Amino acid sequence: MGPLAMLGQAGSMAAGDAAAGMAAAEDARRKLADVQNGIAKSQREETNQLISGLLATAGGVRY
């Protein structure tokens, strides 16, 4: 195998590695977004429960 063929093969391998790295990074980004969305949903649910509890308590108070 000549030097140019070896260089071409190395370039092709590097491109493949870069593509795999980009795919892994995109997968990690999606997983992080899923975690962030899950945290936000949990916080909303906790806030809604707190508000519901306060309203239920306030409903029993007469002014």
C-alpha angles and dihedrals in degrees: 000000000000126000094257092051090049090049090049091049092049090049091050091050091048091051090051091049091049091050091050090049092050091050091050091049091050090049090051090048091053092048091050090050089051091052092047091049090049091051092048091049091049091050091050091050092049091049091049091050091049092049091047090051092049092048091049090051093045089049089066093052117089122200 
